[in-house]
Amino acid sequence: MEKYLGSQDPGSSEPSPNLIWLLQLAAADLQQTTVRAGQEIWPEGRPNPPVIHLTAGWAARYRTLPGGGRQIVRFLLPGDVAGLHSQFFGAAISALQAVTNVSLVEIRPGRLREAIEQAPELGYEIGLLAAREKRDLEDHLLVMGQDSGLGKVAFLLTALFRRGNRAGLVSGSLLPFPLTQRHVGGALGLSVVHVNRMLQQLQSDGLVRLKRGRLELLDERRLAAVGHVPDRPDDR
């Protein structure tokens, strides 16, 4: 199958099929595996972790402070890729843990520099994904530093719903939502008590409904406004 440089809208925050295809083409080894909910996929600082392509389930990337404080930096949904940055640094810059039972493909791309020399479009796709993640992290950082607790929770719910929609997980206005209030707090720097209060507020305002592991967006436009979510065409 012929692949083309920039095969996906550069604005999209998801890894392109072209990137996954090129990584698998360059792989010295491919392995399909499953990880149970709550288990660590790799620890922070692990030497030479593989690139992983998540094919089912949810996972979380996080960093820890010496005192044990944990910050979730990104949730992974089906179709996402993790571990590319580590190919340049030689060690995992964040830990990765399964939130639910997950299925993933481990991709060991051998000598990445040689792979890029042989297929320059691989370098472009890696740079594009890095640029998207930088944009997403800056959006998240802005909300973390400047928004209210209600805005932070609204931002995260809107962003995850839109990512879930692009991943084909949304049916109507419903997204399977396996995250606990502790997960949400860990991503936003909020206590579980504060997260609970903000979720209750969003539900009483008629913006969302959370029940039995499902998130229903009742008014996405208003929720996005509360969370100051940038309105980008590629995010829908």
Buried (B, 14 or more C-beta within 10 A) or exposed (E): EEBEEEBBEEEBBBBBEBBBBBBBEBBEEBEEEEBEBEEEBBEBEBEEBBBBBBBEBBBBBBEEEEEEEEBBBBBBBBBBBBBBBBBEEEEBBBBBBBBBBBBBBBBBBEEBEEBBEEBEBBBBBBEBBEEBBEBBEEBBEEBBEEBEBBBBBBBBBBBBBBBBBBBEBBEEBBBEBBBEBEBBBBBBBBEBEBBBBBBEBBBEBEBBBBEEEBBBBBBBEBBBBBBBBEEEEBBE
